[in-house]
């Protein structure tokens, strides 16, 4: 388990407004960091690289959902609500 603290910058415009709890696995010499609430994950040779990949994935997914918010499936709408609660603009 990995806890990413509130206030961490995710991009030049977004930061965590709540703690993010992710699962960590080591497979084939790569770290995999998973946020099961959104089914997003990051992979890297180090834990920090995997975490950075996860955070970049979350930002990309969030921006994609916001852009398409009038055309989302129900589970995507729920993920957008979750990400709106998790992320905030700086």
QUITATA-V951455 format. One record per backbone hydrogen bond with DSSP energy under -1.0 kcal/mol. CO is the residue of the C=O (numbers start at 0). NH is the residue of the N-H. If there is no record, write none. Layout:
BEGIN
co->CO nh->NH
co->CO nh->NH
END
This chain:
BEGIN
co->1 nh->21
co->3 nh->19
co->4 nh->7
co->7 nh->15
co->12 nh->89
co->13 nh->9
co->13 nh->10
co->14 nh->87
co->15 nh->6
co->19 nh->3
co->21 nh->1
co->22 nh->33
co->24 nh->31
co->26 nh->29
co->29 nh->26
co->30 nh->43
co->31 nh->24
co->32 nh->41
co->33 nh->22
co->34 nh->38
co->34 nh->39
co->39 nh->34
co->41 nh->32
co->43 nh->30
co->45 nh->49
co->46 nh->50
co->47 nh->51
co->48 nh->52
co->49 nh->53
co->50 nh->54
co->51 nh->55
co->52 nh->56
co->53 nh->57
co->54 nh->58
co->55 nh->59
co->56 nh->60
co->57 nh->61
co->58 nh->62
co->59 nh->63
co->60 nh->64
co->61 nh->65
co->62 nh->66
co->63 nh->67
co->65 nh->68
co->67 nh->70
co->72 nh->76
co->73 nh->77
co->74 nh->78
co->75 nh->79
co->76 nh->80
co->77 nh->81
co->78 nh->82
co->79 nh->83
co->80 nh->84
co->81 nh->85
co->82 nh->86
co->85 nh->16
co->87 nh->14
END
